[in-house]
Structures are given as structure tokens and as C-alpha cells.
Amino acid sequence: MNDNEHEGTERGKDGEPQRDHEIVEISVNGEKLHIHCGRQSVSEIKHLGHVPQADVLAEVVDGKLVDLTNDSSVTIKGGEVFYSHPQDSGSSQN
């Protein structure tokens, strides 16, 4: 086995290579963006996608939009899809 063969590859608890430093593609409001794999804060994803911090960021999970809180994080593996929308004020009237 060559010493360089697995150089820089860290293994997770499951024995699979960790990809925290790999750059992958995600989508924010239809725009393709590149970000590191691993845990990313919602705030960082908003910044990358030019989403106002006052807006809500939602992730498409099993075909449904799931709102994310500003203080939460998501695990990025690549291919995640996010959309933003204004925060519901709860006082809209028709």
C-alpha cells in the first residue's frame, strides 16, 4: 500500500471517509452554490445565498419545505435545496 494512497482521508465512526472538506453544490432559491460538506449554520447558508437574515430559510425534505431557525445547523452532503420566504408576521388581514 502506498503511503500517499489515503493521505488526507479521515474516517468517521462508520468507517466511511469523512468529506467535511469537500466542496459540493447546493441550491438556494434556484441558484447553484458551492459549499463545504458537513455541518453548516443556517446563517452561513443565508449569507452564501444572499438571503436577508430576517427571512426564513426552508429546506426541501421529502418534497416538503421545512422551515429552519436562524440558530440551527444542517448537515450538507451535496444536492440540498433551500428556498427563502419572508417571515410570517402573523398579523396579515384580507
Accessible surface in RSA format (square Angstrom, percent):
REM  Atomic radii and reference values for relative SASA: ProtOr
REM  Chains: A
REM  Algorithm: Lee & Richards
REM  Probe-radius: 1.40
REM  Slices: 20
REM RES _ NUM      All-atoms   Total-Side   Main-Chain    Non-polar    All polar
REM                ABS   REL    ABS   REL    ABS   REL    ABS   REL    ABS   REL
RES MET A   1   188.69  97.7 105.49  69.8  83.20 198.1  85.49  72.7 103.20 136.7
RES ASN A   2    95.05  65.5  80.48  77.8  14.57  35.1  30.05  72.3  65.00  62.8
RES ASP A   3   140.58  98.5 112.23 111.7  28.35  67.0  38.25  90.0 102.33 102.1
RES ASN A   4    99.00  68.3  86.56  83.6  12.44  30.0  19.69  47.4  79.31  76.7
RES GLU A   5   108.17  62.1  74.35  56.3  33.81  80.5  35.58  68.8  72.58  59.3
RES HIS A   6    80.73  44.1  72.15  50.1   8.58  22.0  59.15  61.0  21.59  25.1
RES GLU A   7   128.23  73.6  98.63  74.6  29.60  70.5  46.18  89.3  82.05  67.0
RES GLY A   8    78.43  96.7   0.00   N/A  78.43  96.7  41.16 113.0  37.26  83.5
RES THR A   9    56.68  40.3  33.44  33.9  23.24  55.4  12.55  16.9  44.13  66.7
RES GLU A  10   106.15  60.9 100.48  76.0   5.67  13.5  40.91  79.1  65.24  53.3
RES ARG A  11   125.56  52.7  98.28  50.1  27.28  64.9  47.34  64.7  78.22  47.4
RES GLY A  12    18.60  22.9   0.00   N/A  18.60  22.9  10.58  29.0   8.02  18.0
RES LYS A  13   223.23 108.9 176.41 108.2  46.82 111.5 129.28 116.4  93.95 100.1
RES ASP A  14   114.25  80.0  76.55  76.2  37.71  89.2  50.30 118.4  63.96  63.8
RES GLY A  15    39.26  48.4   0.00   N/A  39.26  48.4  29.76  81.7   9.49  21.3
RES GLU A  16   109.18  62.7 107.95  81.7   1.23   2.9  34.88  67.5  74.30  60.7
RES PRO A  17    60.02  43.7  49.85  45.4  10.17  37.0  49.85  41.2  10.17  63.2
RES GLN A  18    86.73  48.5  64.61  47.2  22.12  52.7  18.70  39.8  68.03  51.6
RES ARG A  19   109.99  46.2 100.59  51.3   9.40  22.4  45.96  62.8  64.03  38.8
RES ASP A  20    72.93  51.1  66.89  66.6   6.05  14.3  16.17  38.1  56.76  56.6
RES HIS A  21   147.93  80.9 134.28  93.3  13.65  34.9  98.59 101.6  49.34  57.4
RES GLU A  22    80.26  46.1  69.38  52.5  10.88  25.9  35.73  69.1  44.53  36.4
RES ILE A  23    92.51  52.6  71.02  52.9  21.50  51.8  71.02  51.1  21.50  58.3
RES VAL A  24    17.20  11.3  11.11  10.1   6.09  14.7  17.20  14.9   0.00   0.0
RES GLU A  25    76.35  43.8  69.86  52.9   6.49  15.5  21.52  41.6  54.84  44.8
RES ILE A  26     2.19   1.2   0.00   0.0   2.19   5.3   2.19   1.6   0.00   0.0
RES SER A  27     9.13   7.7   8.92  11.9   0.21   0.5   4.37   9.3   4.76   6.7
RES VAL A  28     1.42   0.9   0.00   0.0   1.42   3.4   0.00   0.0   1.42   3.8
RES ASN A  29    71.58  49.4  45.01  43.5  26.57  64.0  27.37  65.9  44.21  42.7
RES GLY A  30    55.17  68.0   0.00   N/A  55.17  68.0  29.36  80.6  25.81  57.8
RES GLU A  31    85.75  49.2  79.05  59.8   6.70  15.9  37.34  72.2  48.41  39.5
RES LYS A  32   130.54  63.7 111.58  68.5  18.96  45.2  67.56  60.8  62.99  67.1
RES LEU A  33    17.57   9.8  15.56  11.1   2.01   5.1  17.57  12.3   0.00   0.0
RES HIS A  34   112.48  61.5  95.54  66.4  16.94  43.3  61.38  63.3  51.10  59.5
RES ILE A  35    13.31   7.6   8.98   6.7   4.34  10.5  13.31   9.6   0.00   0.0
RES HIS A  36    86.07  47.0  86.03  59.8   0.04   0.1  58.32  60.1  27.75  32.3
RES CYS A  37     7.18   5.4   4.15   4.6   3.03   7.1   3.86   9.8   3.32   3.6
RES GLY A  38    10.82  13.3   0.00   N/A  10.82  13.3   9.81  26.9   1.00   2.2
RES ARG A  39   156.12  65.6 130.98  66.8  25.14  59.9  66.71  91.2  89.41  54.2
RES GLN A  40    30.17  16.9  27.65  20.2   2.52   6.0   2.52   5.4  27.65  21.0
RES SER A  41    44.91  37.9  39.54  52.8   5.36  12.4  30.75  65.5  14.16  19.8
RES VAL A  42     0.00   0.0   0.00   0.0   0.00   0.0   0.00   0.0   0.00   0.0
RES SER A  43    47.07  39.8  46.61  62.2   0.46   1.1  20.49  43.6  26.58  37.2
RES GLU A  44    76.85  44.1  74.07  56.0   2.78   6.6  21.51  41.6  55.34  45.2
RES ILE A  45     0.00   0.0   0.00   0.0   0.00   0.0   0.00   0.0   0.00   0.0
RES LYS A  46     0.45   0.2   0.45   0.3   0.00   0.0   0.07   0.1   0.38   0.4
RES HIS A  47   129.62  70.8 120.63  83.8   8.98  23.0  72.03  74.2  57.59  67.0
RES LEU A  48    51.73  28.8  45.83  32.8   5.90  14.8  48.61  34.1   3.12   8.4
RES GLY A  49     8.52  10.5   0.00   N/A   8.52  10.5   0.32   0.9   8.20  18.4
RES HIS A  50   151.67  82.9 120.59  83.8  31.07  79.5  86.73  89.4  64.94  75.6
RES VAL A  51     7.90   5.2   0.64   0.6   7.25  17.5   1.89   1.6   6.01  16.3
RES PRO A  52    80.09  58.4  67.35  61.4  12.74  46.3  79.56  65.7   0.53   3.3
RES GLN A  53    84.41  47.2  77.35  56.5   7.05  16.8  62.74 133.5  21.67  16.4
RES ALA A  54    77.89  71.6  60.13  92.8  17.76  40.4  71.08 100.1   6.81  18.0
RES ASP A  55    32.33  22.6  30.23  30.1   2.09   4.9   0.00   0.0  32.33  32.2
RES VAL A  56    23.61  15.5  21.10  19.1   2.50   6.0  23.61  20.5   0.00   0.0
RES LEU A  57     0.07   0.0   0.00   0.0   0.07   0.2   0.00   0.0   0.07   0.2
RES ALA A  58     0.06   0.1   0.06   0.1   0.00   0.0   0.06   0.1   0.00   0.0
RES GLU A  59    28.40  16.3  28.40  21.5   0.00   0.0   0.40   0.8  28.00  22.9
RES VAL A  60    53.93  35.5  38.42  34.8  15.51  37.4  38.42  33.4  15.51  42.1
RES VAL A  61    64.32  42.3  58.21  52.7   6.11  14.7  61.59  53.5   2.73   7.4
RES ASP A  62   141.94  99.4 101.64 101.2  40.30  95.3  42.14  99.2  99.80  99.5
RES GLY A  63    70.71  87.2   0.00   N/A  70.71  87.2  32.32  88.7  38.40  86.0
RES LYS A  64   150.74  73.5 145.59  89.3   5.15  12.3  93.52  84.2  57.22  61.0
RES LEU A  65   102.48  57.1  72.31  51.7  30.17  75.8  72.31  50.8  30.17  81.2
RES VAL A  66    68.59  45.1  65.54  59.3   3.05   7.4  68.59  59.6   0.00   0.0
RES ASP A  67    85.38  59.8  63.42  63.1  21.96  51.9  25.64  60.3  59.73  59.6
RES LEU A  68    27.43  15.3  19.33  13.8   8.10  20.4  21.76  15.3   5.67  15.2
RES THR A  69    87.83  62.5  80.54  81.7   7.29  17.4  78.84 105.9   8.99  13.6
RES ASN A  70    77.63  53.5  64.95  62.8  12.67  30.5  25.22  60.7  52.41  50.7
RES ASP A  71   135.94  95.2  96.80  96.3  39.14  92.6  50.99 120.0  84.95  84.7
RES SER A  72    35.94  30.4  27.52  36.7   8.42  19.4  35.02  74.6   0.92   1.3
RES SER A  73    46.10  39.0  30.65  40.9  15.45  35.6   6.37  13.6  39.73  55.7
RES VAL A  74    14.78   9.7  12.11  11.0   2.67   6.4  14.78  12.8   0.00   0.0
RES THR A  75    63.64  45.3  48.82  49.5  14.82  35.3  38.14  51.2  25.49  38.5
RES ILE A  76     1.78   1.0   0.05   0.0   1.74   4.2   0.05   0.0   1.74   4.7
RES LYS A  77   142.44  69.5 134.98  82.8   7.45  17.7  79.39  71.5  63.05  67.2
RES GLY A  78    32.04  39.5   0.00   N/A  32.04  39.5   9.79  26.9  22.25  49.8
RES GLY A  79    58.09  71.6   0.00   N/A  58.09  71.6  36.64 100.5  21.45  48.0
RES GLU A  80    26.44  15.2  18.56  14.0   7.88  18.8  16.53  32.0   9.90   8.1
RES VAL A  81    48.56  32.0  47.05  42.6   1.50   3.6  47.05  40.9   1.50   4.1
RES PHE A  82     0.00   0.0   0.00   0.0   0.00   0.0   0.00   0.0   0.00   0.0
RES TYR A  83    92.63  43.2  92.63  52.7   0.00   0.0  55.92  42.0  36.71  45.3
RES SER A  84    29.16  24.6   9.60  12.8  19.55  45.0   0.01   0.0  29.15  40.8
RES HIS A  85    64.67  35.3  61.43  42.7   3.25   8.3  52.83  54.4  11.84  13.8
RES PRO A  86   102.37  74.6  95.61  87.2   6.76  24.6  95.99  79.2   6.38  39.7
RES GLN A  87   125.88  70.4 107.28  78.4  18.61  44.3  23.50  50.0 102.39  77.7
RES ASP A  88   118.43  83.0  91.28  90.9  27.15  64.2  42.32  99.6  76.12  75.9
RES SER A  89    90.18  76.2  50.42  67.3  39.76  91.6  48.96 104.3  41.22  57.8
RES GLY A  90    67.44  83.2   0.00   N/A  67.44  83.2  32.13  88.2  35.31  79.1
RES SER A  91    82.89  70.0  63.07  84.2  19.83  45.7  49.21 104.8  33.68  47.2
RES SER A  92   103.19  87.2  71.58  95.5  31.60  72.8  47.78 101.7  55.41  77.6
RES GLN A  93   170.21  95.2 133.10  97.3  37.10  88.3  44.66  95.1 125.54  95.2
RES ASN A  94   201.88 139.2 124.71 120.5  77.17 185.8  65.70 158.1 136.17 131.6
END  Absolute sums over single chains surface
CHAIN  1 A     6876.4       5234.3       1642.2       3461.5       3414.9
END  Absolute sums over all chains
TOTAL          6876.4       5234.3       1642.2       3461.5       3414.9
